[in-house]
């Protein structure tokens, strides 16, 4: 019983320290910790409304812990995208902070869009077709990075040598 009490009382301390750690990490690359906090809250709200949507439309049997775990892992990966962009830029000697902030802004709007879609589906009691904004954002970001790499690296000949066009 005493061990259970210790773990319960230590949990808020752990959360506090993790919050400080993430705020520090986010701040070191010039990103706004408030935007990350808002993004985190929106992800939680999207997850909750998604669960309610699933149960309301398809019944309680449609909701499984495996789906929830998969969704949480997916959201965790999505929240890391702006941070990874900023870190990669810092590591490559490029200032990609503006790109990371732009991606963060669009991801925040995509989460809001998803929440509104969940609320709409809950209200009308049926699935509603949605545009997958997050997949679109990730695809466009990837295309931009690929375009930059091709431009920065130049075209290469078949033997791997750089083809310098004059």
N, C-alpha and C positions, 0 to 999 in steps of 0.2 A: 504494500500500500504506500509506503514511504517513497519507494522508487517511482511510482506513478505520480505522486504529488510533485516530486522534483522535476520530472519531465514536463508536467503541465506548467509549472511556474517558470521553467527555463525556456519554453517555447516563445513567449513574447520577447524575451531577450535575444533569442536567435533571430527572430524576424527583424528586430530593431537593428541588429548588427548586419544582417544581409541587406537591409535597406540602405544603411550607410555605405556598405561596400559597393552596391550597384550605383548609388549616387556618385561616389568617388570615380568609379570606372567610367560612367557616362560623362562626367564633368571633364575627365582627362582628355577627351577627344573633342570637346567643344559642343557637345549636344546638350539640349535643355532637359534637365531632370524632371521638370514639371510636365513636359510633353510625354516623357516616358511613363510618368505616373498616371497621366490621363489615359494613355494608350493601354496601360495595364488594367485600369478600372474598366475601360470599354471592353477589353478582352474578357474580363470576368462577367460583365453584364451580357455580352454576346453568348458566352458559354451557358449562362443560366437561362437566357431566353431561348437558346437552342434546345436545351433540355426540356423546358416547358413546351416548346413547339412540338417536339417529338412525341412527348407523352400526350399532349392534347389532340394531336392529329392521328397518330398511329397507335395510341394506347400505351400503357405502362410496360408491356412486354417489349416494346421497340427500343427502350432505353437500356443499355448495358454499360457496365463499368469499363469494358474493353473499348467501346466507342468513346466514352468520356475520356479515358486515358489517351487514346489516339488524338482526340481533339485538343486536349491540353498540351500534349507534346507538339502538335502542329502549331498551336498558337505560340508556344515558347520559341519555336524556331522562327516564326514570323517576327516576333518582337526583337529578335536578335539581328535582323537584316540591316536596319539603319546603323546599329553599332558596328557590325562587321564591315560595312562600307567605310565608315569613319576610320576604323582601325586599319583597314587595308590601305586607305589613302595615306594615313600617317606613316605606316610602314614603308610605303613606296615613295614617300617624299612628296606626295600630292595633297593638296587641300581639297578633300572631298566632303568637307563638313556641310557645304551648301547642298550637295547632292543627297547626303544622308538626311539632312533636315527636310528636304523636299520629299524624299521617300517616306519619312516619318509622318509628315503632314498628310500625304495621300493614304497611307495605311490607317491613320486615325479616321479619316473620312470613310474608308472602306469598312472599318469596324462599325461605324455609325450606320452606314448603309445596311450592313448585315443585321444589326439590332433592329432597325426599322422594318426590315423584311421579316424577321422573326415575329415581331409584334403584329405586323399585318397578317401573317399566316395564322397566328394564335387567334386574332380577332375574327377572321373569316372562316376559321376551322378547316382550312385546306392548305396544301402546299401552294406557294406562289412562285412563279418563275423569277429567278434572280440572276443578275449579271455577276459573274465571279470576279469581283473587283480586285481581290488580293492576287489571284492568279494572273490577271492582266498586268498589275503593277510589277509583280516579280518578273514576268516575261519581258516587259519593257525595260526594266532595270538591267536585266541580263543582256538584252540586245544593245543597250547603250554601252555597257562595259565591253562587250564583244567588238562593237564598232570602234571604241577607243583603242583597244588592243591591236586591232588591225591597222588603224591609222598610226599608232605609235611604233608598231613593229615594222611597218612598211610591207610591201608585197615581197614574197620570197620566190625564188626560182625553184625548179624541181630538185636541184641539188642542195637546197636549204640556204643558199646564199641570198643576201638581200639584193633585190632588184631595184637599183636606183634609176629612176626615170628622169630625164632632163628635158 
